[in-house]
Amino acid sequence: MAVLVVGGAGYIGSHTALALKRRGYEAIIYDNLGAGHAELAPGFELIVGDISDASKLAPVLRRVNAVMHFAAHAYVGESVVNPRKYFQNNVLGGISLLNAVLDSKVRKFIFSSSCAVYGTPAKVPMSEDLPRVPVNPYGVTKLIFEQALEAYGPAYGLGYINLRYFNAAGADESGTIGEMHSPETHLIPSAFEAIRGQRPALDIFGDKYPTPDGTCVRDYIHVSDLAEAHVLALEYLAGGTSQAVNLGTGRGYSVREILSAIKRVTGREVSSRMAPPRAGDPAELVADPTRAQELLNWKAKRSLDEIVATAWKWDERVRPTPK
């Protein structure tokens, strides 16, 4: 089976392409390289194109049996100051991709969604039946695309799964691919930048939240665990019904706990400073992964220390510590 990995030169898409290859699938990567990196797609066919380019998509869609869609802008803060960029790509571009899929024979579609569709959760851990009330434009764009799939699915016989990620982190154990964002906003690689002196200190956004140590709590999931869930979701679509599925570990860690894990694994202290809380940052986001376990037979396997260790291995390769 051949799978078109749209946005496959990005962080999660590249790890999923590798997971597909290891499982015996053919993965074809389609990416405009606006935020992706060709060096994250070694050994794969890479087609450079935009998700709005139906004429470029049409011939490659004739060669595949399923589509995985990762090609979204994903900076929450940027979405607040520049929502036009997010609605243009994540909604209009995404719908263009979806229409191109409908014009082909492909009827299996896996969407890279986000726990941002829930907004501030009514309860934690978070199950899939919680109200979807996003609190930023990024989350709104993810919800709109989920709703498009919910309409297209029964109307056109399109099987889909909305995979709602929690906090992706880490890198492939081989050290060959990992996280490459510019600017970097994710906590663990941002902490590495502070260790290397590439930023003056790590900003901790608020320490007065109703959590054990006052800092935000998040569910950190290894990117390779996420990638493997996509393969299982593809196999589930061979006979299962369309679904929304949370992907998380079910265990949350605070910012301070992450910094302690980084020191434990790397032996390096992270220079940090307090900063004002960010608007719309919920105190705690932790998945209830029950549905993923029941439907996909999937459970996160890798620990927090493995997340940090693989991320550090990759970071040392691409940005070695100055001697």
C-alpha positions in Angstrom: 0.0 0.0 0.0 1.2 3.5 -0.9 0.5 6.5 1.4 0.8 10.2 0.5 2.3 11.9 3.6 1.4 15.6 3.1 3.7 17.8 5.1 6.0 14.8 5.4 9.1 16.9 5.6 8.0 18.4 8.9 8.5 17.1 12.4 5.7 14.6 13.0 5.2 13.9 9.3 8.8 12.8 8.8 8.7 10.5 11.7 5.4 9.0 10.4 6.9 8.4 7.0 9.7 6.5 8.7 7.3 4.5 10.7 5.3 3.6 7.6 8.5 2.5 5.8 9.5 0.3 8.7 6.1 -1.3 8.6 6.5 -2.2 4.9 4.4 0.7 3.4 5.5 2.9 0.5 5.5 6.5 1.8 5.6 9.4 -0.7 6.2 12.8 0.8 4.5 15.9 -0.5 5.6 19.2 1.1 6.1 22.8 0.0 9.2 23.1 2.3 7.9 26.3 3.7 8.3 24.9 7.2 9.5 21.4 6.3 13.1 20.4 5.6 14.3 18.1 2.8 16.9 16.7 5.1 14.1 15.2 7.2 13.1 13.1 4.2 16.2 11.0 3.3 15.5 8.0 1.2 11.9 9.0 0.3 10.4 10.3 -2.8 9.8 14.0 -2.1 7.4 16.0 -4.3 7.7 19.8 -3.6 4.2 21.3 -3.9 1.5 23.2 -2.1 -1.7 21.7 -0.7 -3.7 24.1 -2.8 -2.2 22.9 -6.1 -4.8 20.5 -7.3 -3.1 19.9 -10.6 0.1 18.8 -8.9 -1.7 16.6 -6.4 -3.8 14.8 -9.0 -1.2 12.6 -10.6 0.4 11.6 -7.3 -3.0 10.8 -5.8 -3.5 8.3 -8.6 -0.5 6.4 -7.2 -1.6 6.1 -3.5 -4.2 4.3 -1.4 -4.4 6.7 1.6 -3.5 10.3 2.6 -2.1 11.5 5.9 -2.3 15.3 6.3 0.3 17.1 8.4 0.6 20.3 6.4 -0.7 22.9 8.9 0.8 26.0 10.5 1.0 25.3 14.2 2.2 28.2 16.2 -0.5 29.2 18.7 0.9 32.7 19.3 1.4 33.4 15.6 -2.2 32.4 15.0 -3.4 35.1 17.3 -1.4 37.9 15.6 -1.8 36.6 12.1 -5.0 34.6 11.8 -5.2 35.2 8.1 -2.2 33.0 7.5 -3.8 30.2 9.5 -7.2 30.3 7.9 -5.6 30.5 4.4 -3.5 27.4 4.9 -5.1 25.3 7.5 -8.7 25.8 6.3 -8.7 27.0 2.7 -5.6 25.0 1.7 -6.8 22.0 3.7 -10.2 22.0 2.0 -8.5 22.2 -1.4 -6.4 19.1 -0.5 -9.6 17.4 0.7 -11.4 18.2 -2.6 -8.4 16.9 -4.6 -8.6 13.6 -2.6 -12.4 13.3 -3.3 -11.6 13.8 -7.0 -9.3 10.7 -6.8 -9.9 7.1 -5.9 -8.5 7.6 -2.4 -11.0 7.1 0.4 -8.8 6.8 3.5 -7.7 10.1 5.2 -5.8 10.6 8.5 -5.8 14.1 9.9 -3.1 15.5 12.2 -5.4 17.3 14.6 -4.7 18.7 18.1 -6.0 18.8 21.7 -6.3 22.6 20.9 -9.8 21.8 19.6 -10.9 21.4 23.2 -9.7 24.8 24.4 -9.8 25.0 28.2 -11.0 21.5 29.2 -14.0 21.0 31.4 -12.2 18.0 33.0 -8.9 16.3 33.1 -7.9 13.7 31.8 -9.6 14.7 28.6 -11.7 12.3 26.6 -12.9 12.6 23.0 -16.5 13.5 24.1 -15.5 16.8 25.7 -17.0 19.9 24.1 -14.7 21.4 21.4 -14.4 25.1 22.3 -11.0 26.2 21.0 -9.5 29.4 22.5 -7.1 30.5 19.7 -7.3 30.7 15.9 -5.0 27.7 15.5 -7.4 25.5 17.5 -10.3 27.0 15.5 -8.7 26.0 12.2 -8.2 22.4 13.4 -11.8 22.2 14.5 -13.1 23.6 11.2 -11.2 20.9 9.3 -12.4 18.2 11.7 -16.0 19.4 10.9 -15.3 19.3 7.2 -14.3 15.7 7.5 -17.4 14.9 9.6 -19.5 16.3 6.7 -17.5 14.8 3.9 -17.2 11.4 5.4 -20.8 10.2 5.2 -21.6 12.3 2.1 -18.8 10.9 0.0 -17.8 7.6 1.6 -14.5 9.0 3.0 -13.1 7.0 5.9 -11.1 9.3 8.2 -9.6 9.5 11.6 -8.9 12.8 13.5 -5.8 12.2 15.6 -5.8 14.8 18.4 -2.2 15.1 19.6 -1.0 16.3 23.0 2.6 17.6 23.3 4.8 15.9 20.8 8.5 15.7 21.8 11.6 13.7 21.3 13.3 12.3 18.2 13.8 9.1 16.3 16.1 6.7 18.3 18.4 6.4 15.3 19.3 10.1 15.6 18.7 10.6 11.9 15.7 12.9 12.2 14.2 15.1 14.8 12.8 18.5 15.6 13.7 21.5 13.4 11.6 24.6 14.0 12.4 28.2 13.4 11.6 29.9 15.6 11.7 27.1 18.2 8.8 27.3 20.7 8.6 23.8 22.1 9.7 23.4 25.7 12.4 20.8 25.4 14.4 22.1 22.4 13.9 25.6 23.8 15.5 24.4 27.0 18.4 23.0 25.0 18.9 26.4 23.4 19.2 27.9 26.9 21.8 25.2 27.8 23.8 26.1 24.7 23.6 29.9 25.3 21.5 30.3 22.1 19.0 32.2 24.2 19.7 34.1 27.5 17.3 31.9 29.5 14.2 29.7 29.2 11.1 31.7 29.8 8.7 29.9 32.2 5.3 31.4 31.4 3.6 31.7 34.8 4.1 29.9 38.2 0.7 30.6 39.9 -1.4 28.0 38.1 -3.5 25.5 40.3 -0.9 22.7 39.8 1.5 21.1 42.3 4.4 23.5 41.6 2.4 26.4 40.0 3.7 25.8 36.4 1.6 24.4 33.5 1.1 20.7 33.2 1.2 19.0 29.8 1.0 15.4 28.5 4.3 14.9 26.6 4.3 12.1 24.1 7.2 10.7 22.1 7.0 11.6 18.4 7.8 8.0 17.5 4.9 6.8 19.6 2.7 9.3 17.7 4.1 8.1 14.4 3.3 4.5 15.2 -0.3 5.4 16.1 -0.7 6.8 12.5 0.2 3.4 11.1 -2.2 1.7 13.3 -4.9 4.2 12.4 -4.4 3.4 8.8 -4.8 -0.3 9.5 -7.9 0.4 11.6 -9.5 2.3 8.6 -9.4 -0.9 6.6 -12.4 -2.1 8.5 -13.3 0.4 11.2 -15.6 3.4 11.3 -14.4 7.1 11.2 -13.3 8.4 14.6 -11.6 11.1 16.6 -8.9 9.7 18.8 -6.7 11.3 21.5 -3.0 10.5 21.4 -1.3 11.1 24.7 0.2 9.1 27.6 -2.4 9.9 30.2 0.3 11.4 32.5 1.1 15.0 32.8 4.4 16.8 33.7 4.9 20.4 34.8 7.4 22.7 33.3 9.6 22.3 36.3 9.4 18.5 36.1 10.6 18.7 32.5 13.5 20.8 33.5 14.4 18.3 36.2 14.3 15.5 33.7 16.5 17.4 31.3 19.1 17.9 34.1 18.8 14.2 35.0 19.3 13.0 31.5 21.9 15.5 30.1 23.6 16.5 33.3 23.1 20.2 32.3 21.3 22.9 34.2 18.7 24.9 32.3 19.0 28.6 33.0 15.4 29.9 33.4 13.5 33.0 34.2 9.8 33.8 35.0 7.7 35.4 32.4 4.0 36.5 32.5 1.4 33.7 31.7 0.4 33.5 28.1 -3.2 34.3 27.3 -5.4 31.2 26.9 -2.8 28.8 28.4 -4.8 26.1 30.3 -3.3 25.0 33.6 -3.4 21.3 32.7 -3.8 19.3 29.5 -3.7 15.6 29.9 -5.2 12.9 27.6 -7.4 10.1 28.4 -5.9 7.6 25.9 -8.6 4.9 26.5 -10.1 5.1 23.0 -6.7 4.8 21.3 -6.0 1.7 23.3 -9.4 0.1 22.5 -9.7 1.0 18.8 -6.1 1.1 17.6 -4.5 -1.3 20.2 -2.1 1.6 20.7 -0.4 2.8 23.9 2.5 5.2 24.3 5.6 3.1 25.2 8.4 5.6 25.6 9.1 7.4 28.9 9.9 11.0 29.6 13.6 10.2 30.0 13.5 8.5 26.6 11.9 11.6 25.1 14.6 13.9 26.6 17.5 11.5 25.7 16.4 11.1 22.0 15.8 14.8 21.7 19.2 15.6 23.2 20.9 13.0 20.8 19.4 14.7 17.8 20.1 18.2 19.1 23.8 17.3 19.7 24.0 16.2 16.1 22.5 19.3 14.6 23.7 21.9 17.2 26.6 20.4 19.0 27.5 21.9 22.4 30.3 24.4 22.1 33.6 23.1 23.7 
